[in-house]
Amino acid sequence: MWLTLQYPDVFGACFAISPDPVDFHYLEQIDIYTMPNAYRDGDRELVGARPPGSKTVRQENAIEEVIGPHNTSGQDWDAWQAVWGSRDASGHVASLFDPVTGTIDRKEVEAWRRYDITDLLRRDRARVEPIFRERIRLIVGAQDTFFLNDAVAGLKQELERGSAVSSVGYIKILPAYDHGSITGAPEVQAWSQEMLDHLRAQGFRLSPATTRGIHANPEKTSRGREG
């Protein structure tokens, strides 16, 4: 989605499922702009997933520190910091929050803001909104295991503040589906045909073998948490 928004002359369309946070008011359950701590919301210890007994965000980051200190574990939290963050004085990936205490670094928050897609839409609506309307299809389950639906809802709400125009693009939040089951949703399975229709509308001539291959492997049109 980010590549489509940044390089629309290269990437003609985007079909995104259960994306990593697209609105940093909802980094899972953390609002990086207003919350002082990534591990606690008041007296409530934040968890990294919905199922009962899931590890807390504090526990997940403690594990990542053991695997690879200085945000080098390659796991989810460190990966997000590597992609969206800056570098510290020693050349390591800077921490959005202290790995022990969870205290959020306000300066690093501003480094992350550059990659907040909802914020980008708000700041550069004239350029970004038409790309959403014309090219981006986004689907997530309303019960996403990692709370990724909340960020999508924030993005959807901001997009709906714009002009009410007909569009081939859309954002859908499907009830009852989680991070794993969403791949079986009829709306996702229909993407094979939507992709073919998009390519044809852009003037591509598809061979019968290509068409058969896409319909024979519909699950290859979607990915998991990295979508």
Buried (B, 14 or more C-beta within 10 A) or exposed (E): BBEBBEEBEEBEBBBBBBBBBBBBBBBBBBBBBEBEBBBBBEEEEBBBBEEEEBEBBBBBBEEBBEEEEBBBBEBBBBBBBBEBBBEBEEEBBBBBBBBEEBBBBEEBBEBBBEBBBBBBBEEEBEEBBBBBBBBBBBBBBBBBBBBBBBBBBBBBEBBEEBEEEEBBBBBBBBEEBBBEBBBEBEBBBBBBBBBBEBBEEEEEEEEEEEBEEBEEEBEEBBBEBEB
